[in-house]
Amino acid sequence: EEVSIETVDGDVRFGGEKLTELNLESVDGEFNVKTGELFSLDVDTVAGNVQFSSELAPKEVDFNSVDGDLIMELGQVSGFSFKMETISGAFNCEFETTVKKNRYVYGTGESEYKANTVDGDVTICKKTL
């Protein structure tokens, strides 16, 4: 199932057990999303934060932000590769990563995550049970 959500000056809470693709767009709004399983997460935000929690880590994440943060809380993770381009943002990760070719790599590196921000941070956390 594919889901797209857009908001202007509003907050959204969303939960779905199994999704193939989730597209989020926001101008001055917050997202709080919980899923059991998600293949692809695509986020575009001008001024808004996204909190995302999933039992199984997504295979693809594309985050674009002018002024907003992404916090991803991931359950079962075999590996990911993360690349961030930013002017004034930071990357924080609870998973032990190595840097290879301008990418942060954890485990197998099989899932591909990327972020482009002007002033936005990306944090990847371990999901607590």
Rosetta constraint file for C-alpha pairs under 8 A:
AtomPair CA 1 CA 18 HARMONIC 7.47 0.50
AtomPair CA 1 CA 19 HARMONIC 4.98 0.50
AtomPair CA 1 CA 20 HARMONIC 5.34 0.50
AtomPair CA 1 CA 21 HARMONIC 6.78 0.50
AtomPair CA 2 CA 19 HARMONIC 6.21 0.50
AtomPair CA 2 CA 20 HARMONIC 5.66 0.50
AtomPair CA 2 CA 21 HARMONIC 4.66 0.50
AtomPair CA 2 CA 22 HARMONIC 5.96 0.50
AtomPair CA 3 CA 19 HARMONIC 7.66 0.50
AtomPair CA 3 CA 21 HARMONIC 6.30 0.50
AtomPair CA 3 CA 22 HARMONIC 4.97 0.50
AtomPair CA 3 CA 23 HARMONIC 6.26 0.50
AtomPair CA 4 CA 22 HARMONIC 5.86 0.50
AtomPair CA 4 CA 23 HARMONIC 4.52 0.50
AtomPair CA 4 CA 24 HARMONIC 5.94 0.50
AtomPair CA 5 CA 23 HARMONIC 6.26 0.50
AtomPair CA 5 CA 24 HARMONIC 5.05 0.50
AtomPair CA 5 CA 25 HARMONIC 6.33 0.50
AtomPair CA 6 CA 24 HARMONIC 5.97 0.50
AtomPair CA 6 CA 25 HARMONIC 4.65 0.50
AtomPair CA 6 CA 26 HARMONIC 5.75 0.50
AtomPair CA 7 CA 11 HARMONIC 7.41 0.50
AtomPair CA 7 CA 12 HARMONIC 7.74 0.50
AtomPair CA 7 CA 25 HARMONIC 6.43 0.50
AtomPair CA 7 CA 26 HARMONIC 4.92 0.50
AtomPair CA 7 CA 27 HARMONIC 6.48 0.50
AtomPair CA 7 CA 28 HARMONIC 7.96 0.50
AtomPair CA 7 CA 29 HARMONIC 6.32 0.50
AtomPair CA 8 CA 26 HARMONIC 5.82 0.50
AtomPair CA 8 CA 27 HARMONIC 4.80 0.50
AtomPair CA 8 CA 28 HARMONIC 5.97 0.50
AtomPair CA 8 CA 29 HARMONIC 6.09 0.50
AtomPair CA 9 CA 26 HARMONIC 7.82 0.50
AtomPair CA 9 CA 27 HARMONIC 6.20 0.50
AtomPair CA 9 CA 28 HARMONIC 4.73 0.50
AtomPair CA 9 CA 29 HARMONIC 4.92 0.50
AtomPair CA 10 CA 28 HARMONIC 6.98 0.50
AtomPair CA 10 CA 29 HARMONIC 4.69 0.50
AtomPair CA 10 CA 30 HARMONIC 6.75 0.50
AtomPair CA 11 CA 29 HARMONIC 5.08 0.50
AtomPair CA 11 CA 30 HARMONIC 4.57 0.50
AtomPair CA 11 CA 31 HARMONIC 5.94 0.50
AtomPair CA 12 CA 29 HARMONIC 7.63 0.50
AtomPair CA 12 CA 30 HARMONIC 6.18 0.50
AtomPair CA 12 CA 31 HARMONIC 4.89 0.50
AtomPair CA 12 CA 32 HARMONIC 6.25 0.50
AtomPair CA 13 CA 31 HARMONIC 5.97 0.50
AtomPair CA 13 CA 32 HARMONIC 4.74 0.50
AtomPair CA 13 CA 33 HARMONIC 5.86 0.50
AtomPair CA 14 CA 31 HARMONIC 7.77 0.50
AtomPair CA 14 CA 32 HARMONIC 6.35 0.50
AtomPair CA 14 CA 33 HARMONIC 4.85 0.50
AtomPair CA 14 CA 34 HARMONIC 6.47 0.50
AtomPair CA 15 CA 33 HARMONIC 5.70 0.50
AtomPair CA 15 CA 34 HARMONIC 4.76 0.50
AtomPair CA 15 CA 35 HARMONIC 5.59 0.50
AtomPair CA 16 CA 34 HARMONIC 6.65 0.50
AtomPair CA 16 CA 35 HARMONIC 4.92 0.50
AtomPair CA 16 CA 36 HARMONIC 6.86 0.50
AtomPair CA 17 CA 35 HARMONIC 5.11 0.50
AtomPair CA 17 CA 36 HARMONIC 4.54 0.50
AtomPair CA 17 CA 37 HARMONIC 6.21 0.50
AtomPair CA 18 CA 35 HARMONIC 6.60 0.50
AtomPair CA 18 CA 36 HARMONIC 5.75 0.50
AtomPair CA 18 CA 37 HARMONIC 4.73 0.50
AtomPair CA 18 CA 38 HARMONIC 5.99 0.50
AtomPair CA 19 CA 35 HARMONIC 7.71 0.50
AtomPair CA 19 CA 37 HARMONIC 6.22 0.50
AtomPair CA 19 CA 38 HARMONIC 4.83 0.50
AtomPair CA 19 CA 39 HARMONIC 6.73 0.50
AtomPair CA 20 CA 38 HARMONIC 5.44 0.50
AtomPair CA 20 CA 39 HARMONIC 4.80 0.50
AtomPair CA 20 CA 40 HARMONIC 6.20 0.50
AtomPair CA 21 CA 38 HARMONIC 6.55 0.50
AtomPair CA 21 CA 39 HARMONIC 5.92 0.50
AtomPair CA 21 CA 40 HARMONIC 4.67 0.50
AtomPair CA 21 CA 41 HARMONIC 6.03 0.50
AtomPair CA 21 CA 42 HARMONIC 7.82 0.50
AtomPair CA 22 CA 38 HARMONIC 7.64 0.50
AtomPair CA 22 CA 40 HARMONIC 6.26 0.50
AtomPair CA 22 CA 41 HARMONIC 5.00 0.50
AtomPair CA 22 CA 42 HARMONIC 6.24 0.50
AtomPair CA 23 CA 41 HARMONIC 6.15 0.50
AtomPair CA 23 CA 42 HARMONIC 4.79 0.50
AtomPair CA 23 CA 43 HARMONIC 5.94 0.50
AtomPair CA 24 CA 41 HARMONIC 7.97 0.50
AtomPair CA 24 CA 42 HARMONIC 6.25 0.50
AtomPair CA 24 CA 43 HARMONIC 4.76 0.50
AtomPair CA 24 CA 44 HARMONIC 6.29 0.50
AtomPair CA 24 CA 45 HARMONIC 7.91 0.50
AtomPair CA 25 CA 43 HARMONIC 5.95 0.50
AtomPair CA 25 CA 44 HARMONIC 4.84 0.50
AtomPair CA 25 CA 45 HARMONIC 5.63 0.50
AtomPair CA 26 CA 30 HARMONIC 7.47 0.50
AtomPair CA 26 CA 44 HARMONIC 6.48 0.50
AtomPair CA 26 CA 45 HARMONIC 4.65 0.50
AtomPair CA 26 CA 46 HARMONIC 6.36 0.50
AtomPair CA 26 CA 47 HARMONIC 7.26 0.50
AtomPair CA 26 CA 48 HARMONIC 6.55 0.50
AtomPair CA 27 CA 45 HARMONIC 5.88 0.50
AtomPair CA 27 CA 46 HARMONIC 4.99 0.50
AtomPair CA 27 CA 47 HARMONIC 5.58 0.50
AtomPair CA 27 CA 48 HARMONIC 6.65 0.50
AtomPair CA 28 CA 45 HARMONIC 7.69 0.50
AtomPair CA 28 CA 46 HARMONIC 6.48 0.50
AtomPair CA 28 CA 47 HARMONIC 4.45 0.50
AtomPair CA 28 CA 48 HARMONIC 5.00 0.50
AtomPair CA 29 CA 47 HARMONIC 6.75 0.50
AtomPair CA 29 CA 48 HARMONIC 4.78 0.50
AtomPair CA 29 CA 49 HARMONIC 7.13 0.50
AtomPair CA 30 CA 48 HARMONIC 5.06 0.50
AtomPair CA 30 CA 49 HARMONIC 5.03 0.50
AtomPair CA 30 CA 50 HARMONIC 5.90 0.50
AtomPair CA 31 CA 48 HARMONIC 7.74 0.50
AtomPair CA 31 CA 49 HARMONIC 6.41 0.50
AtomPair CA 31 CA 50 HARMONIC 4.69 0.50
AtomPair CA 31 CA 51 HARMONIC 6.10 0.50
AtomPair CA 31 CA 52 HARMONIC 7.91 0.50
AtomPair CA 32 CA 50 HARMONIC 6.05 0.50
AtomPair CA 32 CA 51 HARMONIC 4.79 0.50
AtomPair CA 32 CA 52 HARMONIC 6.06 0.50
AtomPair CA 33 CA 50 HARMONIC 7.78 0.50
AtomPair CA 33 CA 51 HARMONIC 6.18 0.50
AtomPair CA 33 CA 52 HARMONIC 4.81 0.50
AtomPair CA 33 CA 53 HARMONIC 6.21 0.50
AtomPair CA 34 CA 52 HARMONIC 5.95 0.50
AtomPair CA 34 CA 53 HARMONIC 4.71 0.50
AtomPair CA 34 CA 54 HARMONIC 5.76 0.50
AtomPair CA 35 CA 53 HARMONIC 6.32 0.50
AtomPair CA 35 CA 54 HARMONIC 4.75 0.50
AtomPair CA 35 CA 55 HARMONIC 6.72 0.50
AtomPair CA 36 CA 54 HARMONIC 5.29 0.50
AtomPair CA 36 CA 55 HARMONIC 4.78 0.50
AtomPair CA 36 CA 56 HARMONIC 6.32 0.50
AtomPair CA 37 CA 54 HARMONIC 6.19 0.50
AtomPair CA 37 CA 55 HARMONIC 6.17 0.50
AtomPair CA 37 CA 56 HARMONIC 5.16 0.50
AtomPair CA 37 CA 57 HARMONIC 7.18 0.50
AtomPair CA 37 CA 58 HARMONIC 7.12 0.50
AtomPair CA 38 CA 54 HARMONIC 7.38 0.50
AtomPair CA 38 CA 56 HARMONIC 7.15 0.50
AtomPair CA 38 CA 57 HARMONIC 7.16 0.50
AtomPair CA 38 CA 58 HARMONIC 5.15 0.50
AtomPair CA 38 CA 59 HARMONIC 7.73 0.50
AtomPair CA 39 CA 57 HARMONIC 7.98 0.50
AtomPair CA 39 CA 58 HARMONIC 4.71 0.50
AtomPair CA 39 CA 59 HARMONIC 5.18 0.50
AtomPair CA 39 CA 60 HARMONIC 6.41 0.50
AtomPair CA 40 CA 58 HARMONIC 5.78 0.50
AtomPair CA 40 CA 59 HARMONIC 6.02 0.50
AtomPair CA 40 CA 60 HARMONIC 4.65 0.50
AtomPair CA 40 CA 61 HARMONIC 5.88 0.50
AtomPair CA 41 CA 58 HARMONIC 7.14 0.50
AtomPair CA 41 CA 60 HARMONIC 6.21 0.50
AtomPair CA 41 CA 61 HARMONIC 4.74 0.50
AtomPair CA 41 CA 62 HARMONIC 6.32 0.50
AtomPair CA 42 CA 61 HARMONIC 5.89 0.50
AtomPair CA 42 CA 62 HARMONIC 4.81 0.50
AtomPair CA 42 CA 63 HARMONIC 6.03 0.50
AtomPair CA 43 CA 62 HARMONIC 6.20 0.50
AtomPair CA 43 CA 63 HARMONIC 4.76 0.50
AtomPair CA 43 CA 64 HARMONIC 6.02 0.50
AtomPair CA 43 CA 65 HARMONIC 7.93 0.50
AtomPair CA 44 CA 63 HARMONIC 6.21 0.50
AtomPair CA 44 CA 64 HARMONIC 4.81 0.50
AtomPair CA 44 CA 65 HARMONIC 5.88 0.50
AtomPair CA 45 CA 49 HARMONIC 7.74 0.50
AtomPair CA 45 CA 64 HARMONIC 6.38 0.50
AtomPair CA 45 CA 65 HARMONIC 4.86 0.50
AtomPair CA 45 CA 66 HARMONIC 6.60 0.50
AtomPair CA 45 CA 67 HARMONIC 7.45 0.50
AtomPair CA 45 CA 68 HARMONIC 6.68 0.50
AtomPair CA 46 CA 65 HARMONIC 5.69 0.50
AtomPair CA 46 CA 66 HARMONIC 4.86 0.50
AtomPair CA 46 CA 67 HARMONIC 5.75 0.50
AtomPair CA 46 CA 68 HARMONIC 6.89 0.50
AtomPair CA 47 CA 65 HARMONIC 7.44 0.50
AtomPair CA 47 CA 66 HARMONIC 6.46 0.50
AtomPair CA 47 CA 67 HARMONIC 4.73 0.50
AtomPair CA 47 CA 68 HARMONIC 5.25 0.50
AtomPair CA 48 CA 67 HARMONIC 6.69 0.50
AtomPair CA 48 CA 68 HARMONIC 4.65 0.50
AtomPair CA 48 CA 69 HARMONIC 7.08 0.50
AtomPair CA 49 CA 68 HARMONIC 4.70 0.50
AtomPair CA 49 CA 69 HARMONIC 4.71 0.50
AtomPair CA 49 CA 70 HARMONIC 5.95 0.50
AtomPair CA 50 CA 68 HARMONIC 7.58 0.50
AtomPair CA 50 CA 69 HARMONIC 6.24 0.50
AtomPair CA 50 CA 70 HARMONIC 4.85 0.50
AtomPair CA 50 CA 71 HARMONIC 6.25 0.50
AtomPair CA 51 CA 70 HARMONIC 6.07 0.50
AtomPair CA 51 CA 71 HARMONIC 4.87 0.50
AtomPair CA 51 CA 72 HARMONIC 6.13 0.50
AtomPair CA 51 CA 73 HARMONIC 7.89 0.50
AtomPair CA 52 CA 70 HARMONIC 7.62 0.50
AtomPair CA 52 CA 71 HARMONIC 6.12 0.50
AtomPair CA 52 CA 72 HARMONIC 4.78 0.50
AtomPair CA 52 CA 73 HARMONIC 6.11 0.50
AtomPair CA 53 CA 72 HARMONIC 5.82 0.50
AtomPair CA 53 CA 73 HARMONIC 4.57 0.50
AtomPair CA 53 CA 74 HARMONIC 5.98 0.50
AtomPair CA 53 CA 127 HARMONIC 7.43 0.50
AtomPair CA 54 CA 58 HARMONIC 7.85 0.50
AtomPair CA 54 CA 73 HARMONIC 6.46 0.50
AtomPair CA 54 CA 74 HARMONIC 5.33 0.50
AtomPair CA 54 CA 75 HARMONIC 6.08 0.50
AtomPair CA 54 CA 127 HARMONIC 7.84 0.50
AtomPair CA 55 CA 74 HARMONIC 6.21 0.50
AtomPair CA 55 CA 75 HARMONIC 4.40 0.50
AtomPair CA 55 CA 76 HARMONIC 6.12 0.50
AtomPair CA 55 CA 127 HARMONIC 7.61 0.50
AtomPair CA 56 CA 74 HARMONIC 6.55 0.50
AtomPair CA 56 CA 75 HARMONIC 5.34 0.50
AtomPair CA 56 CA 76 HARMONIC 4.82 0.50
AtomPair CA 56 CA 77 HARMONIC 6.59 0.50
AtomPair CA 57 CA 74 HARMONIC 5.45 0.50
AtomPair CA 57 CA 75 HARMONIC 6.33 0.50
AtomPair CA 57 CA 76 HARMONIC 6.02 0.50
AtomPair CA 57 CA 77 HARMONIC 5.44 0.50
AtomPair CA 58 CA 111 HARMONIC 7.11 0.50
AtomPair CA 59 CA 110 HARMONIC 7.56 0.50
AtomPair CA 59 CA 111 HARMONIC 4.42 0.50
AtomPair CA 59 CA 112 HARMONIC 6.21 0.50
AtomPair CA 59 CA 113 HARMONIC 7.87 0.50
AtomPair CA 60 CA 111 HARMONIC 5.90 0.50
AtomPair CA 60 CA 112 HARMONIC 5.03 0.50
AtomPair CA 60 CA 113 HARMONIC 5.59 0.50
AtomPair CA 61 CA 112 HARMONIC 6.53 0.50
AtomPair CA 61 CA 113 HARMONIC 4.49 0.50
AtomPair CA 61 CA 114 HARMONIC 6.12 0.50
AtomPair CA 62 CA 113 HARMONIC 6.10 0.50
AtomPair CA 62 CA 114 HARMONIC 5.13 0.50
AtomPair CA 62 CA 115 HARMONIC 5.89 0.50
AtomPair CA 63 CA 70 HARMONIC 7.71 0.50
AtomPair CA 63 CA 114 HARMONIC 6.32 0.50
AtomPair CA 63 CA 115 HARMONIC 4.57 0.50
AtomPair CA 63 CA 116 HARMONIC 6.31 0.50
AtomPair CA 63 CA 117 HARMONIC 7.92 0.50
AtomPair CA 64 CA 115 HARMONIC 5.78 0.50
AtomPair CA 64 CA 116 HARMONIC 4.85 0.50
AtomPair CA 64 CA 117 HARMONIC 5.76 0.50
AtomPair CA 65 CA 69 HARMONIC 7.57 0.50
AtomPair CA 65 CA 115 HARMONIC 7.99 0.50
AtomPair CA 65 CA 116 HARMONIC 6.38 0.50
AtomPair CA 65 CA 117 HARMONIC 4.67 0.50
AtomPair CA 65 CA 118 HARMONIC 6.52 0.50
AtomPair CA 65 CA 119 HARMONIC 7.45 0.50
AtomPair CA 65 CA 120 HARMONIC 6.36 0.50
AtomPair CA 66 CA 117 HARMONIC 5.58 0.50
AtomPair CA 66 CA 118 HARMONIC 4.83 0.50
AtomPair CA 66 CA 119 HARMONIC 5.91 0.50
AtomPair CA 66 CA 120 HARMONIC 6.81 0.50
AtomPair CA 67 CA 117 HARMONIC 7.30 0.50
AtomPair CA 67 CA 118 HARMONIC 6.42 0.50
AtomPair CA 67 CA 119 HARMONIC 4.89 0.50
AtomPair CA 67 CA 120 HARMONIC 5.29 0.50
AtomPair CA 68 CA 119 HARMONIC 6.85 0.50
AtomPair CA 68 CA 120 HARMONIC 4.76 0.50
AtomPair CA 68 CA 121 HARMONIC 7.15 0.50
AtomPair CA 69 CA 120 HARMONIC 4.75 0.50
AtomPair CA 69 CA 121 HARMONIC 4.73 0.50
AtomPair CA 69 CA 122 HARMONIC 5.83 0.50
AtomPair CA 70 CA 120 HARMONIC 7.59 0.50
AtomPair CA 70 CA 121 HARMONIC 6.35 0.50
AtomPair CA 70 CA 122 HARMONIC 4.82 0.50
AtomPair CA 70 CA 123 HARMONIC 6.28 0.50
AtomPair CA 71 CA 122 HARMONIC 5.94 0.50
AtomPair CA 71 CA 123 HARMONIC 4.75 0.50
AtomPair CA 71 CA 124 HARMONIC 5.99 0.50
AtomPair CA 71 CA 125 HARMONIC 7.45 0.50
AtomPair CA 72 CA 122 HARMONIC 7.89 0.50
AtomPair CA 72 CA 123 HARMONIC 6.19 0.50
AtomPair CA 72 CA 124 HARMONIC 4.82 0.50
AtomPair CA 72 CA 125 HARMONIC 6.04 0.50
AtomPair CA 73 CA 124 HARMONIC 5.98 0.50
AtomPair CA 73 CA 125 HARMONIC 4.65 0.50
AtomPair CA 73 CA 126 HARMONIC 5.56 0.50
AtomPair CA 73 CA 127 HARMONIC 5.03 0.50
AtomPair CA 74 CA 124 HARMONIC 7.32 0.50
AtomPair CA 74 CA 125 HARMONIC 6.25 0.50
AtomPair CA 74 CA 126 HARMONIC 5.31 0.50
AtomPair CA 74 CA 127 HARMONIC 4.95 0.50
AtomPair CA 75 CA 126 HARMONIC 6.28 0.50
AtomPair CA 75 CA 127 HARMONIC 4.82 0.50
AtomPair CA 75 CA 128 HARMONIC 7.55 0.50
AtomPair CA 78 CA 107 HARMONIC 5.93 0.50
AtomPair CA 78 CA 108 HARMONIC 6.15 0.50
AtomPair CA 78 CA 109 HARMONIC 7.77 0.50
AtomPair CA 78 CA 110 HARMONIC 7.71 0.50
AtomPair CA 79 CA 105 HARMONIC 7.40 0.50
AtomPair CA 79 CA 106 HARMONIC 4.99 0.50
AtomPair CA 79 CA 107 HARMONIC 4.19 0.50
AtomPair CA 79 CA 108 HARMONIC 4.48 0.50
AtomPair CA 79 CA 109 HARMONIC 4.46 0.50
AtomPair CA 79 CA 110 HARMONIC 5.60 0.50
AtomPair CA 79 CA 111 HARMONIC 6.24 0.50
AtomPair CA 80 CA 105 HARMONIC 5.84 0.50
AtomPair CA 80 CA 106 HARMONIC 5.29 0.50
AtomPair CA 80 CA 107 HARMONIC 6.73 0.50
AtomPair CA 80 CA 108 HARMONIC 6.64 0.50
AtomPair CA 80 CA 109 HARMONIC 3.92 0.50
AtomPair CA 80 CA 110 HARMONIC 5.28 0.50
AtomPair CA 80 CA 111 HARMONIC 4.32 0.50
AtomPair CA 80 CA 112 HARMONIC 5.80 0.50
AtomPair CA 80 CA 113 HARMONIC 6.91 0.50
AtomPair CA 81 CA 103 HARMONIC 6.22 0.50
AtomPair CA 81 CA 104 HARMONIC 5.66 0.50
AtomPair CA 81 CA 105 HARMONIC 4.46 0.50
AtomPair CA 81 CA 106 HARMONIC 6.44 0.50
AtomPair CA 81 CA 109 HARMONIC 4.69 0.50
AtomPair CA 81 CA 110 HARMONIC 6.71 0.50
AtomPair CA 81 CA 111 HARMONIC 6.03 0.50
AtomPair CA 81 CA 112 HARMONIC 5.09 0.50
AtomPair CA 81 CA 113 HARMONIC 5.95 0.50
AtomPair CA 82 CA 103 HARMONIC 5.34 0.50
AtomPair CA 82 CA 104 HARMONIC 4.98 0.50
AtomPair CA 82 CA 105 HARMONIC 6.35 0.50
AtomPair CA 82 CA 112 HARMONIC 6.26 0.50
AtomPair CA 82 CA 113 HARMONIC 4.63 0.50
AtomPair CA 82 CA 114 HARMONIC 5.44 0.50
AtomPair CA 82 CA 115 HARMONIC 7.95 0.50
AtomPair CA 83 CA 102 HARMONIC 6.75 0.50
AtomPair CA 83 CA 103 HARMONIC 4.77 0.50
AtomPair CA 83 CA 104 HARMONIC 6.46 0.50
AtomPair CA 83 CA 113 HARMONIC 6.51 0.50
AtomPair CA 83 CA 114 HARMONIC 4.76 0.50
AtomPair CA 83 CA 115 HARMONIC 6.40 0.50
AtomPair CA 84 CA 91 HARMONIC 7.75 0.50
AtomPair CA 84 CA 103 HARMONIC 7.72 0.50
AtomPair CA 84 CA 114 HARMONIC 5.68 0.50
AtomPair CA 84 CA 115 HARMONIC 4.69 0.50
AtomPair CA 84 CA 116 HARMONIC 5.90 0.50
AtomPair CA 84 CA 117 HARMONIC 7.85 0.50
AtomPair CA 85 CA 115 HARMONIC 6.24 0.50
AtomPair CA 85 CA 116 HARMONIC 4.83 0.50
AtomPair CA 85 CA 117 HARMONIC 6.40 0.50
AtomPair CA 86 CA 90 HARMONIC 7.84 0.50
AtomPair CA 86 CA 115 HARMONIC 7.94 0.50
AtomPair CA 86 CA 116 HARMONIC 5.77 0.50
AtomPair CA 86 CA 117 HARMONIC 4.71 0.50
AtomPair CA 86 CA 118 HARMONIC 5.40 0.50
AtomPair CA 86 CA 119 HARMONIC 7.06 0.50
AtomPair CA 86 CA 120 HARMONIC 7.68 0.50
AtomPair CA 87 CA 117 HARMONIC 6.79 0.50
AtomPair CA 87 CA 118 HARMONIC 4.97 0.50
AtomPair CA 87 CA 119 HARMONIC 6.39 0.50
AtomPair CA 88 CA 117 HARMONIC 7.69 0.50
AtomPair CA 88 CA 118 HARMONIC 5.95 0.50
AtomPair CA 88 CA 119 HARMONIC 4.77 0.50
AtomPair CA 88 CA 120 HARMONIC 6.95 0.50
AtomPair CA 89 CA 117 HARMONIC 6.63 0.50
AtomPair CA 89 CA 118 HARMONIC 6.81 0.50
AtomPair CA 89 CA 119 HARMONIC 5.00 0.50
AtomPair CA 89 CA 120 HARMONIC 4.68 0.50
AtomPair CA 89 CA 121 HARMONIC 4.69 0.50
AtomPair CA 89 CA 122 HARMONIC 7.66 0.50
AtomPair CA 90 CA 120 HARMONIC 7.12 0.50
AtomPair CA 90 CA 121 HARMONIC 4.70 0.50
AtomPair CA 90 CA 122 HARMONIC 6.37 0.50
AtomPair CA 91 CA 121 HARMONIC 5.90 0.50
AtomPair CA 91 CA 122 HARMONIC 4.97 0.50
AtomPair CA 91 CA 123 HARMONIC 5.88 0.50
AtomPair CA 92 CA 121 HARMONIC 7.87 0.50
AtomPair CA 92 CA 122 HARMONIC 6.33 0.50
AtomPair CA 92 CA 123 HARMONIC 4.63 0.50
AtomPair CA 92 CA 124 HARMONIC 6.39 0.50
AtomPair CA 93 CA 97 HARMONIC 7.93 0.50
AtomPair CA 93 CA 123 HARMONIC 5.62 0.50
AtomPair CA 93 CA 124 HARMONIC 4.73 0.50
AtomPair CA 93 CA 125 HARMONIC 6.09 0.50
AtomPair CA 94 CA 124 HARMONIC 6.30 0.50
AtomPair CA 94 CA 125 HARMONIC 5.15 0.50
AtomPair CA 94 CA 126 HARMONIC 6.30 0.50
AtomPair CA 95 CA 106 HARMONIC 6.80 0.50
AtomPair CA 95 CA 124 HARMONIC 7.55 0.50
AtomPair CA 95 CA 125 HARMONIC 7.19 0.50
AtomPair CA 95 CA 126 HARMONIC 7.18 0.50
AtomPair CA 96 CA 106 HARMONIC 6.33 0.50
AtomPair CA 97 CA 104 HARMONIC 5.72 0.50
AtomPair CA 97 CA 105 HARMONIC 5.08 0.50
AtomPair CA 97 CA 106 HARMONIC 4.64 0.50
AtomPair CA 97 CA 107 HARMONIC 7.72 0.50
AtomPair CA 98 CA 104 HARMONIC 5.60 0.50
AtomPair CA 98 CA 105 HARMONIC 5.26 0.50
AtomPair CA 98 CA 106 HARMONIC 6.70 0.50
AtomPair CA 99 CA 103 HARMONIC 5.47 0.50
AtomPair CA 99 CA 104 HARMONIC 4.67 0.50
AtomPair CA 99 CA 105 HARMONIC 6.12 0.50
AtomPair CA 100 CA 104 HARMONIC 6.46 0.50
AtomPair CA 100 CA 105 HARMONIC 6.84 0.50
AtomPair CA 105 CA 109 HARMONIC 5.40 0.50
AtomPair CA 115 CA 122 HARMONIC 7.81 0.50
AtomPair CA 117 CA 121 HARMONIC 7.67 0.50
